[in-house]
Amino acid sequence: MTADDFRRIALSFPNTEESSHMGSPDFRVSGHIFATLASQKQGYGNLMLTPELQQEFLADQPDLFLPVTGGWGRMGATHIRLKLASEDILTGALLAAYNLRRQKNEATRKPRKSPRKQPS
């Protein structure tokens, strides 16, 4: 897979937009990043996972996934080696990051206030 494949797959998910963060392409749902191509020159795509899900990916495919270095990696940011990834694996990994972001968005959405009735 390539950075172009990563982009194509990420943009295939509903309501996904490509934007830029610090000069690198990122992919957002409802304005929040779920994946980036910040490390594409090194051959990686980046996925915003939870630390727990990151550990599952690393245990299952240690040759394909690795944590981003530093604090971002400890928070779940994960590289995927694009050259080694199949379309199915890349799609599944991006979908996992996308779904996590959507769940976080819904969990942090402020409840709508019901309109107050005016006294008669």
Secondary structure as the mmCIF struct_conf table of DSSP 4:
data_model
#
loop_
_struct_conf.conf_type_id
_struct_conf.id
_struct_conf.beg_label_comp_id
_struct_conf.beg_label_asym_id
_struct_conf.beg_label_seq_id
_struct_conf.end_label_comp_id
_struct_conf.end_label_asym_id
_struct_conf.end_label_seq_id
HELX_RH_AL_P HELX_RH_AL_P1 ALA A 3 LEU A 11
TURN_TY1_P TURN_TY1_P1 SER A 12 SER A 12
BEND BEND1 PHE A 13 PHE A 13
TURN_TY1_P TURN_TY1_P2 PRO A 14 ASN A 15
STRN STRN1 THR A 16 HIS A 21
TURN_TY1_P TURN_TY1_P3 MET A 22 GLY A 23
STRN STRN2 SER A 24 VAL A 29
TURN_TY1_P TURN_TY1_P4 SER A 30 GLY A 31
STRN STRN3 HIS A 32 THR A 36
TURN_TY1_P TURN_TY1_P5 ALA A 38 SER A 39
HELX_RH_3T_P HELX_RH_3T_P1 GLN A 40 GLN A 42
TURN_TY1_P TURN_TY1_P6 GLY A 43 GLY A 43
STRN STRN4 TYR A 44 MET A 48
HELX_RH_AL_P HELX_RH_AL_P2 PRO A 51 ASP A 60
TURN_TY1_P TURN_TY1_P7 PRO A 62 LEU A 64
STRN STRN5 PHE A 65 PRO A 67
HELX_LH_PP_P HELX_LH_PP_P1 VAL A 68 VAL A 68
BEND BEND2 THR A 69 GLY A 70
HELX_RH_AL_P HELX_RH_AL_P3 GLY A 71 ARG A 74
TURN_TY1_P TURN_TY1_P8 MET A 75 GLY A 76
STRN STRN6 ALA A 77 ARG A 81
HELX_RH_3T_P HELX_RH_3T_P2 LEU A 82 LEU A 84
HELX_RH_AL_P HELX_RH_AL_P4 GLU A 87 THR A 108
HELX_LH_PP_P HELX_LH_PP_P2 ARG A 109 PRO A 119
#
